[in-house]
């Protein structure tokens, strides 16, 4: 894992993503780390969401307040995560 001898860039990237360490994420990605790389546990940086979805988590079910997961993500339907998910910038 990150910080230990022998940790891979994929391990560091997944760990930084799990911690929400944006500065380290930027450093790794600016250093050409692969955002889709699989770490030593067979997981990618977006592991939590992807694992839940693969296990059958429904992304279209509202909570008790009538909000979808997208609505709740990072500040509701107008928050930064929702904006990004609705309109991701082109990769380049």
C-alpha positions in Angstrom: 0.0 0.0 0.0 1.1 3.6 -0.3 3.9 4.7 1.9 5.3 1.2 2.2 8.3 -0.1 0.2 7.1 -1.9 -2.9 3.8 0.0 -3.1 2.7 0.5 -6.7 1.4 3.7 -8.3 -1.9 2.0 -8.6 -1.9 1.3 -4.8 -1.0 4.9 -4.1 -3.7 6.2 -6.5 -6.4 4.0 -4.9 -5.3 5.0 -1.4 -5.3 8.7 -2.2 -8.8 8.4 -3.8 -10.1 6.5 -0.7 -8.7 9.2 1.6 -10.0 12.0 -0.6 -6.5 13.4 -0.9 -6.9 15.6 -3.9 -3.4 17.0 -3.8 -1.8 13.5 -3.9 -4.3 12.4 -6.6 -3.2 15.4 -8.8 0.4 14.6 -8.2 0.0 11.0 -9.2 -2.2 11.8 -12.2 0.2 14.6 -13.4 2.9 12.0 -13.1 1.1 9.8 -15.6 -0.5 7.3 -13.2 -3.2 5.3 -14.9 -6.6 6.3 -13.4 -8.0 2.9 -14.4 -5.0 0.9 -13.0 -5.8 -2.1 -10.7 -4.0 -2.0 -7.3 -2.5 -5.0 -5.5 -6.0 -5.9 -4.2 -7.5 -6.0 -7.7 -9.4 -2.7 -7.2 -9.4 0.6 -9.1 -9.6 4.1 -7.6 -13.4 4.2 -8.0 -13.7 0.8 -6.3 -16.4 1.7 -3.7 -19.0 2.9 -6.2 -18.2 0.3 -8.8 -18.3 -2.6 -6.3 -21.7 -1.5 -5.0 -23.1 -1.1 -8.4 -21.8 -4.5 -9.6 -23.3 -6.0 -6.4 -26.8 -4.7 -7.4 -26.9 -1.3 -5.8 -29.6 0.7 -7.6 -28.7 4.2 -8.7 -32.3 5.0 -9.5 -33.9 4.6 -6.1 -34.8 7.7 -4.1 -34.2 7.9 -0.3 -36.9 8.9 2.2 -36.6 12.5 1.1 -37.1 11.6 -2.6 -33.4 12.2 -3.5 -31.4 9.9 -5.8 -27.8 9.0 -5.1 -26.8 11.6 -7.7 -28.8 14.2 -5.9 -27.0 13.5 -2.6 -23.5 13.3 -4.0 -21.4 16.2 -3.0 -24.0 18.9 -2.4 -27.0 17.6 -4.1 -28.1 18.0 -7.7 -26.1 21.2 -8.2 -23.0 20.1 -6.4 -19.7 19.5 -8.0 -20.0 15.7 -8.2 -23.4 15.9 -9.8 -22.3 18.5 -12.3 -19.3 16.3 -13.2 -21.4 13.2 -13.6 -23.9 15.0 -15.8 -21.4 16.8 -17.9 -17.9 15.2 -17.7 -15.3 17.2 -19.5 -13.7 15.6 -22.6 -10.6 13.6 -21.9 -7.6 14.9 -23.5 
